[in-house]
């Protein structure tokens, strides 16, 4: 017998009561963007210094634990692991209410909640689900993704990190790279080679303790000055077999689950409002710097607006499907591709309008602040699958085109 759901109105009242009792309302939630007001900081990748990062993580954990205690941490999740098992639209109700309050949000937990938790739900052992799912939702544990290697990025099936049997567990040796959040993660999903049988049949995935002996995390310094990514080394790091995800040799299927959720998360609804996808920001930029009547600039503005609408509708459609309980499909790849291309257009537009103002910090609002963004936008076309990989997915799964030459034999 299925328990009755609360009505959407009753659930909205529940969410609002929770938020109003604990958090101040955002003064700027309904305010239009105005050039020159507030912070001019823009960026795609978080690059906080260690003390700021620690403070942010503490705030996020407090937020998640408050949600958990109120029964709002995993609104659509299975009841056996602390979820409410409510339909996807109920999560949308909560999200809309939360936007009006000054809350920490889930930004630092995108990988934990959007990628690793769904993979454990789909492929984890009963023990792994008991150990990790509730802890991830409460933020008692933070997770990272350990896939890419120096010699295996887009060609993920070429990973060389090895896992070999050792009693009732496995010993892992190798290296991963471009790992976001490894410096503060407690566990990681690691993809390893466990045999030499075929490219896709010799991979196995595990949940790994990031504090285990034999695991070393090293930050990667970027040209922006920050270190949002890491390389991770494994020297006979041990993982129990009960923390294996899926079957031995079934790691490719597990990886596809994670990657599909990653593309949905990357192409998700997190850049709107007064942020990077706010069209008024670029219209006002052109006017402030005297280029509002330039025909080339006006054409670029029109392109930005049209493609912004396309990106918005695509990612919202993917988000709606995900909240309704559907596994991420090709629309996640379309959304990720559309957003990556839009960020490239934004970078080109900003360079066209600001010109030399980008390269020297004169203190003028809204100028040099864009330099870091322009340096990081190419990374968005690579992380989570390159544009070329996304196009192949769309071509094969949506348009029904034949596979890329040579792919069938891999």
Buried (B, 14 or more C-beta within 10 A) or exposed (E): EEEEEBEBEEBBEBBBEBBEEEBEEBEEEEEEBEBEEEEBEBBBBBBBEEEEBEEBBEBBBBBBBBBBEBBBBBBBBEEEBBBBBBBBBBBBBBBEBBEBBBBBBBEBBBBBBBBBBBBBBBBBBEEBBEBBBBBBBBBBBBBBBBBBBEEBBEEBBEBEBBBEEEEEBBBBBBBBBBBBBBBBBBBBBBBBBBBEEEBBBBBBBBBBBBEEEBBEBBBBEBEBEBBBBBBBBBEEBBBBBBBBBBEBBBBBBBBBBBBBBBBBBBBBBBBBBBEBBBEEBBBBBBBBBEBBEBEEBBEBBEBBEEBBEBBBEBBBBBBBBBBEEEEBBBBBBBBBBBBBBBBBBBBBBBEBBBEEBBEEEEEBEBBBBBBBBBBBBEBBBBBBBBBEBBBBBBBBBEEEEEEBEEEEEE
